[in-house]
Amino acid sequence: MARPSKQAGMTPEDFRRIALSLDGAEEGSHMGSVDFRVGGHIFATLAHASKGYGNLMLTPETQAQFVEELPDVFIPVAGGWGRMGATHVVLARVNEDLLRGALQTAWRLRVEKNGRSKRRRTRAAGTGTVPAARGRRRARR
């Protein structure tokens, strides 16, 4: 990962522009906050833009690497979301190359996860088995 340069300082609009430049990325909204999705699933948000953050959906392992290398740029989101890999990127301290690389990482992780879940659904459909029922009610006798 590249170190931030003297030109560090991205805006929420820069974050949006870079996120939407990724293949298949679309802008959406979740609970009133701007998010960025690929294959219908979120890989980044601007939920904390008013605090100067963009958010990346990483794995806990990838988050740990980012935070270890650049703790002044990458900060785990507080609470359970952070423990699952949600990571703030401090927009004022990141340059375009670093932000692009971080967004590409979050995008790639989401694309890979989408592919794994798609294969599971296809396999379950092909076996004639029904995946665990969610929200189904038992018939009353």
C-alpha positions in Angstrom: 0.0 0.0 0.0 1.3 3.4 -0.9 2.0 6.1 1.7 -0.2 9.2 1.5 1.5 12.0 -0.5 1.5 15.7 0.0 -1.6 15.9 -2.1 -3.7 14.1 0.5 -7.2 15.3 1.0 -10.1 13.7 -0.7 -13.8 14.8 -0.5 -17.0 12.8 -0.4 -17.4 13.7 -4.1 -13.9 12.2 -4.8 -14.9 9.0 -2.9 -18.2 8.8 -4.9 -16.4 9.4 -8.2 -13.8 6.7 -7.5 -16.4 4.2 -6.2 -18.6 4.6 -9.2 -15.7 4.1 -11.6 -15.4 0.5 -10.5 -16.9 -2.2 -12.7 -20.6 -2.7 -12.0 -20.7 -0.2 -9.1 -24.0 1.5 -8.4 -25.0 4.2 -6.0 -27.8 3.4 -3.6 -29.1 4.4 -0.2 -29.3 2.5 3.1 -31.0 4.0 6.1 -30.7 7.5 4.6 -26.9 7.2 3.8 -25.3 7.0 0.4 -23.8 3.5 -0.3 -22.0 1.9 -3.2 -23.0 -1.6 -4.3 -21.8 -4.3 -6.7 -24.2 -7.2 -7.5 -26.7 -5.6 -5.2 -24.4 -5.7 -2.1 -22.7 -2.8 -0.3 -18.9 -2.5 -0.5 -18.6 1.2 0.7 -20.6 4.0 2.1 -20.6 7.7 2.9 -22.6 7.2 6.1 -20.1 9.2 8.1 -19.2 11.8 5.5 -20.2 14.6 7.8 -17.5 13.5 10.2 -14.9 13.4 7.4 -15.0 9.6 6.8 -15.8 7.3 3.9 -16.5 3.7 5.0 -15.1 0.5 3.5 -16.6 -3.0 4.0 -13.4 -5.1 4.4 -12.7 -8.5 6.1 -11.4 -8.3 9.6 -8.0 -9.5 8.4 -7.8 -6.9 5.6 -8.9 -4.2 8.0 -6.1 -5.2 10.4 -3.5 -4.9 7.6 -4.8 -1.4 6.6 -5.0 -0.1 10.2 -1.5 -1.5 11.0 0.1 0.1 8.0 -1.7 3.5 8.2 -3.5 4.0 11.5 -3.9 7.7 10.9 -5.9 7.0 7.7 -7.8 3.8 8.4 -9.8 3.4 11.6 -12.2 0.5 12.6 -15.8 1.5 12.9 -16.9 1.3 16.5 -18.7 -1.7 17.8 -19.8 -4.8 16.0 -19.6 -3.4 12.5 -16.0 -2.6 13.1 -15.3 -6.1 14.4 -16.8 -7.5 11.2 -14.4 -5.3 9.1 -16.2 -2.0 8.5 -13.5 0.6 8.3 -13.4 4.4 8.3 -11.1 6.1 5.8 -10.1 9.6 6.9 -10.7 11.6 3.7 -8.5 14.5 4.8 -5.5 12.2 5.1 -5.8 10.0 2.1 -4.6 10.7 -1.5 -6.4 9.5 -4.6 -4.1 6.5 -5.4 -4.5 5.2 -1.8 -8.3 5.8 -1.8 -8.6 4.1 -5.2 -6.7 1.1 -4.0 -8.7 0.8 -0.8 -12.0 1.1 -2.7 -10.8 -1.5 -5.2 -10.0 -3.8 -2.3 -13.5 -3.4 -0.8 -15.1 -3.9 -4.2 -13.0 -7.0 -5.0 -13.8 -8.6 -1.6 -17.5 -7.9 -2.3 -17.4 -9.4 -5.8 -15.6 -12.5 -4.5 -18.2 -12.9 -1.7 -21.0 -12.4 -4.2 -19.5 -15.2 -6.3 -19.3 -17.6 -3.4 -22.9 -17.0 -2.3 -24.1 -17.4 -5.9 -22.4 -20.8 -6.2 -24.0 -22.0 -2.9 -27.5 -21.0 -4.1 -26.9 -22.7 -7.4 -25.7 -25.9 -5.7 -28.7 -26.0 -3.3 -31.1 -25.4 -6.2 -29.5 -28.2 -8.2 -29.7 -30.8 -5.4 -33.4 -30.6 -5.0 -32.8 -29.6 -1.3 -34.4 -26.5 0.1 -32.1 -24.1 2.0 -33.0 -23.5 5.6 -36.4 -21.8 5.8 -36.3 -18.3 7.0 -39.4 -16.8 8.3 -41.6 -19.8 7.3 -44.4 -20.7 9.6 -45.3 -24.2 10.5 -48.7 -25.3 9.3 -51.2 -25.7 12.1 -52.9 -29.0 12.6 
